[in-house]
């Protein structure tokens, strides 16, 4: 009889404890809790993302003004060259023959001109003494002028042949690095209609630039002097820094998408950046450090009715505060007062990065603002699985049933 009563008492205690835990559990889950955020100083920034191409600041395509066969090449890819250095030569055989032919014409016309000049002087002297006719004098003048024109033309042709022969030697126009070579020895180049490109020389690979295509929706935020960070796929762990040096106003339309080119300087002291690399660019339109940060969601928070039951409600018919000058604005937030209750306050805010506002006036570091309501249902359930209480002893024999069997 005594054992039966003991069992009944134990079962009753277990049931009572379970009911109490369940009630506490439902009460804890049903209670709402206000979330807060502490006002602190931090860093905020706004950036415009784009993609671009790494290019040398100065890049020259070296060609030839005369046609011919490539006879010699003195440089190759990645060769470093200096200004006026010989980098290639064309076959000069035909050009030298043209020069010799022009020289022969020059000598012939020179002799003719000298003869006609002497004849003209004699005829002129006789004509003044009325010893020859007018027609003889006119003929001497005509022959003299014609020989003079022929001589001048021969001199120009000879000078042109000399110049063309000089064009057969290709010089580097700048100091730099050969980026590409488009010809080989024995190849014929024709300069009849357009100048063929033989080499492409980049002036300086230590100072590069990025040409970024910025969408028309973001170009209004970009201006000269803004800081830039970018990465390239070849060095994903390296962050390269630059600065916007030009915003080109020419629109570029591709598949009905309008973009604008932004030129960004890119120092390259280690020469990691290569021409043609794709850059993933972030242009920082706004960067501020050490400013008071106010979460945006704090400006949209309104305390629930149960927290405002004994508090005066804010007057909703008051005129809305005017927007201050300079782009700043007034926001209404709820601050945690000394009693831990919400207290409405007007805060003057500045720039925003989409997550925080910059606080200009109305709050100080260390203040707490309310940002939302957290239901008790979101709190973790601390009740052990299986409905057992951690405060009650385990059932007799449960350990023996769960213990491993001895061999």
C-alpha positions, 0 to 999 in steps of 0.5 A, a space after each residue: 500500500 505504501 509503495 502504491 501511494 509513493 508512485 502516485 505522489 511521484 506521478 503527480 509531481 511529474 505532471 505538475 512540473 510538466 504543466 508548469 514548464 509548458 505554461 512558462 514556455 507558452 508565456 515566454 513565447 507569447 511575450 513581445 520584446 523590443 529590439 534596440 541598437 546602440 549608436 556608435 561611430 563607424 565607416 559608411 560609403 556608397 559605391 558605383 560598380 562597373 567593369 572596364 579594361 586595363 590599357 596603357 596611357 599612351 599606346 602608339 601603332 607604328 606603321 610604314 608610309 611606303 610599300 615594300 618587303 620586310 627585310 630586317 626586324 630588330 625587336 620582338 614582343 615585350 622588347 623595351 625600346 627607346 625613341 628613334 631606335 631602329 626596330 625594322 627595315 624594308 628592302 631598299 632596292 627599289 627605293 634606291 633605284 627610284 632615288 638614282 632615277 630622280 637624281 639623273 632627272 635632276 642633273 639633266 634638268 639642271 643642265 638644261 636650266 643653266 643653258 636656258 638661263 645663259 641664253 636668256 641673259 644674252 637675248 635680253 642684252 641684245 633686245 635692249 639694244 634693239 638688235 633682235 626681234 620681239 619674237 626671239 626675245 619672247 621665245 628665250 623667256 619661254 624656254 627659260 621659264 620652262 627649264 626652270 620649272 622642270 628643274 624645280 620639279 626634278 629637285 622635288 622628285 629627288 627630295 621625295 625619293 630621298 624621303 621614301 628611302 628614309 621611310 624604309 627604316 622604321 624607328 620607334 617614336 617613343 620610349 616603351 615596350 613592344 606590345 604586339 608585332 604584326 609582321 615577319 621578315 619577308 612579308 610584303 606590306 602595301 601602303 597604297 590605301 592605308 598605313 599598315 600597322 607593324 608594331 604596337 608600342 606602349 609608352 609606360 606599363 608602370 602607369 596604366 589606366 582603366 576605361 570603365 563602362 558606367 551605366 547611365 543610371 549611375 553616371 550622375 554619381 561619378 565625378 573626377 577625383 573620386 577614389 576607386 578600387 578594382 580587382 582583376 581575375 589574374 590576381 583575385 586577392 590583390 586590390 588595386 587603387 586609382 582615381 577618376 581622372 575623366 568622365 567622357 560625355 560620349 554615350 555608347 549604346 550596346 543592345 539599347 543599353 547606354 553607358 559612358 566611359 570613365 577613365 581611371 588612373 591605375 599605378 602599376 609599380 610591380 607591372 602586374 597589370 597587363 594591357 587588356 585585362 578586365 577590371 571589376 571596378 568600385 567607384 566610391 561616390 561617398 566615403 566617411 569615417 568616424 561618423 555616428 551611424 543610425 540604422 535605417 530601420 530605426 526611422 521606420 519603427 513605431 512602438 506597439 500599443 502595449 508599450 504606449 498604453 500609459 504614454 501620450 501618443 505623438 500628435 499625427 496632425 502636426 505639420 511635417 518638419 521642413 527639410 533643412 538646407 544643404 540636403 540634410 533631413 529630420 527623422 523621427 526615432 524612438 530612443 530608450 530613456 532611463 526607464 527603458 521605455 521608448 521616447 520619441 526624438 527628432 534626429 537630423 541626418 545626412 548622407 546614407 549608404 542604404 543601411 545607415 544614416 549619418 547622424 548630424 544632430 539629436 543623438 550621441 554615441 552610446 544612445 540606444 534606439 528601438 529598431 523593431 519588435 521581436 516576438 517571444 515565439 522567435 526565442 529558442 525553446 529550452 525544454 529538453 526533447 522528449 518532454 523530460 524536465 532537467 530538474 527531475 531524476 531519470 526513471 529507474 532502469 532507464 540508464 540500464 536499458 540504454 547502457 551497452 550490453 557487456 560481452 
